[in-house]
Amino acid sequence: MVAHLARCRKGTFAVVIKKILMGLLAVILLLAGGIAAAAAIWSYSTFGMDGQMSFDAGTISPGPVARSTILDVDRFGATVPYIGKYGTTTLSVSGEEPGDGTTTLFIGAAPTPEVDAYVKGTPYAVAFRDGDAWTTRDVPGTSPPALPRTQTFWTAQAVGARPAIVVPEERPLTLVLMHPSALPSGPLTLSIDFTVHNASRWITGLAIAAGVLLVLGIIALVMVFRVGGRKGRHSGDVPSEVPADA
């Protein structure tokens, strides 16, 4: 009888341990699945499947005769928590009233002395960041600037309806915004764009991982209630000895 009670207690203790371990596993799986699902939802709502997030950097309004707009860059960057190293930050520009009726613009970055020499004697605007807004100072000139795409001193340049460049690290650095034909550009809207590499793969992978983890967590949770909760039809005590005259 004593041995039988010991076996029962040992079996009950083993079942309790199994339930605790299975419960911990279920909690870990469900928590990990919830985190993966939240990350997938946040990534999709923030970046979309194209992986791009844009920050409005304000609108610069040069004077009506300015052929270019320049601004000095002291620091440039857009910080995205945890995933900044997985993406690329660029600066883009778009226009509202291009001089020739098109939406083509030019953006270039170059060492400040090179830009100063390029705009010298031409009518241009200098843009300054004042809090959340831009102010400009028009500099008069009498000579038209050379076409920007014919210059060789650019460290980075782009042309298009919404041209974008990765701003170089070197300093002092000046940005030049203008029409590629050196016509007055009208207002210029700047945007800081952060693009996540292979965003669709990241989002899809997180969604799949979340689904798998949540399913496994639910299975583990169900097993917690099933461990030791069902007995077989022949699970009753079996006599250790059979009488000889049976």
N, C-alpha and C positions, 0 to 999 in steps of 0.2 A: 504493500500500500504506500509506504514512504517513497519507494522508488517511482511508483506511478505518479504521485503528486509532484515529485521533482521533475519528471519528464513533462508534466503539464505546465508547470511554471516556466520551465526552460522554453517550451514551445510558445507560450504566451509572450515571453520576453523577446523572443526572436521576431514574432509578428509585429510587436510594437516598434522594434528597431527598424524593421523593413518599412513600416508606415512612415516613420519619421524621415528616413532617408528618401523615400519616394516623394514625401511632401516637400522636402527641401529641393529636390530635383524639379518638381513641378513649379515651385515658386521661382527658381532660377530661370527655367525655360520661359515661363510666362513673362517675367520681367524683361528678359533679353528680347523676346518677341515684341513686347510693347515698345521698348526703346527703338528697335529697328523699324517698327511701323511708324512711330513718331518722326524718326529721321527721314523716312521715305516721304511722308506727307509734307514735312517742312521743306525738304529739298524740292519737291514738285511745285509747291505753292510759291516758293521763293525764286527758283530758277527756271522752272518749266523743263520740258524735255530737251530744249535747245541749250540749256545750261547757262543762260545769260541773265545777269541782274544789272540794272542801270541806276545810277545816282545822278540826279539833276544837279549840275554844277553851276547853273545860272546862265543868264543871257547877257552878252556884251553888245552894246550899241555904239559903234564907232560913228564919227561924223560923216556927213554925206559925201565928202570928197576924199575921205581916207582910202588909200589903195591897199592898205594892209593893217592888221591889228597885231600888236606884239604884247606878250606878257612874260615876265621873268618867273621862273619856277624855283622856289626855294625847297619845296618838298612836295612829292606827289605820291599818292597811294590810297588804296581803299582796303580796309581791313575787314575780312570776313572770318568770324570765329571758327577755329578748328580746321578749316579747309582752305585757308588762304594759299597754302603751298601747292594745292591741287589745281589752281587756276591761273589765269593771266589777266592782269589789269591794264586797260587801255584808256586813252583819252580820245573822244570823238567830238566832231563839230558838225552842226547842221545849220543851214541858213533859212531865212524867212523871205528876204527880198533880194535875191541875187541880181547883179547888175545887168546880165544879158538874158534874163528870163528863164534861165535854167537853174538847177539846184546843185551844180557842181562847185565844190570848194577844194581848197588846198590847206593842208596842215603840215607844218614842218618844225623840227626841233634842231637847234644848232647852238654851238658855243656863242655866248653873248657878244663877244667882239665881232664875230662874223656877221651876226644879225645887225649889229649897229652899223657896220660898213654897208650892208645891203640896203637898209632903209634910209641912209643918210641922203638928204636933199629931196626926198620924196614925201608926199603927204601921207602920214600914217597916224594911227591912234595907239596910245599906250594904255593898257588896261590894268587896273589895280583892284585887288579884292578888298572890299570894305565890309566886314562882317559877312552877311549872307548875300550881299549884292556886289555888283561890279560898277566901278566908276571909270571913266575914260578921260584922257587928256589928248586932244588933237594937236599934232605937230605939223605945222605948215611945210610945204615943199613945192618945188616947181617942176621937178623931173619925174617922169613915170618910172616905176621900178622895173627892173628886168624881170622877165617871166620866171617864176619861182622854179619851175621844173627844169630850167636850163642851168641852174646852179649846182655846184658839186660839193658844197660845204655842209649839206644837211646830214645830220646824224641819223635822223629818221624822218620819213615823209610819206604822205598818202594823198590821193586825189579821189574824189567821188562825191556822191550825194550825201554821204555821211562818213567821211574819211576818218580813220582811227589809227593811232600809233601807240606803241608801247613807249612810254616816256623814258629816255635814257637816264642812267644814274649819274652821269657826269655833271658837275656844277663848276662855274655858273652856266646856266642853260636858259635859253629864251625860246618861246614858242611863237611861231608866225602863223596867223590865220588870214586867209585872203582868197580872192577868186583866182583860179589858175591863169586867167588872162589879164590879171592885174587891174580889174575893174572894181569899183566900189562894191562891197559885199552886202551891206545892210546888216541888220542884227544877226548875231552869231550865238547859237545856243551850245553850250558845252555839256558833255555827259561823261561820267566816269563809268566804264563798263567792266564788270568782272565776269569772266567766262570760265566755267568749270569744265575741265577736260573730260570727255566721255560721260557727260551728265546722265544721259539716258541709261547707260549701263549701270551707273551707280544707283540710280533710282529703282531700276528693275531688279537689281541684285538685292537691294535693301527690302523691297516688297516681297520677293521670293523668300528671303531669309526670315522675314517677319512671319510669313504664313507657315513655314516649316516649324519654326520655334513655337509658335502658338499652338499648332496641332499637337506637337510632341508634349507641350506643357499640359494640354487638356487630357491627353492619354495618360500621362503620369498622374494627374489629379484623379482620374477615374480609378486608376490602379490603387490609389491610396485607400479607397473605400472597398475595394474588392479583396485586398490582401487580408486573409484570415477571416473574411466575412462570410464565406460559404464553405460548408462541409459536405463531403461526399456521403452517399447513402450507407457505405460500409465503414464510416470513420469512427464508429463507436469502439469502445474498448474491447480488445480481443483477449480472452483468457490466456495467461502465460503458460498454463499447463492444462492438459486435457486428461480427465479421469481415465484410468485404465479400463474401467468397465463400460465406457461410453460406447 
